[in-house]
């Protein structure tokens, strides 16, 4: 039998639950608690909505090769005099 979680334990797992990467055991334990706790369900819903909104901001395609390096060089150059 899977041991249940309290609010503190569930709070720790909410980010992983929201993006769907919690392990099976952790997910099962959290779902048991979420079935009984409206506060934790509300928190999970809020974090899930935020995570879903962030996905909409992601580019539709990968940036070109070397993009990150060019951004870092530009950043370093721009902030070198500060």
N, C-alpha and C positions, 0 to 999 in steps of 0.2 A: 504494500500500500504506500502511496506517495504521501509524504508529510506535507501539510498545508503551510501556508505563509500568513504572516500578519501584514498590516499596512506598510511597515518599514521595509520588510522584505520584498513586498510587491512593488513599492516605489522604486527600489533598485532595479527591478526588471522592466519597468514601464517603457523606457526607451527601446530596449530590445524587442519587446512585444509590439510596440508601435510600428517598427519597421520590418517585423516578421523574421527576426534572426534569433529569437530565444530558443534554447535547446528544448527538446521534447519534454524532459523532466521538469525544467524550470517553467515551461509554458503550462504544463498540467497543474503544477503547484499554484501558479498565479491564477489560472482560470478558476480553480476551486475558491480562492479568496474573492476574486472579482464577482462571482455569482452571489456573494453575500454582502459586498461592500460597495455602496453607491458612490462614496467619495473616490475610491480607487478606480471605479469604472469611469467616472467623470474625468479624472486625471488622464486615464488612458485615452479616452476619446479626444481630449484636448491635444495631447502630444501627437496622436495619430493624425489629426487634422493639420497640425503644424508640419509634420514630416511629409504628408501628402502635398502640402503647398510648396515645400522646398523642392520636391521632385519636379514640379511644374517650372521651376526656375532653371533647371539643368538644361544645358544646350542640347539641341536635337542631334548633334553630331560631335565627334571628338575634335578638339582644336588641332591645328596643324602641328606637325613635328617641330619641336623647338620653341613652341609658344611660351611654355613656362620659363624657359631660360631667358628669352627675350624680355619677358615681364620683369623678372628678377634683376636683370642687368639695368633695365630702365629705372626700376625702383632704387637700386643702389646708386646709380648716377644722379638721380634727382635728389636723393637724401644725403649725398656725400658732403655737402657743404653745411649741413645742420649740426 
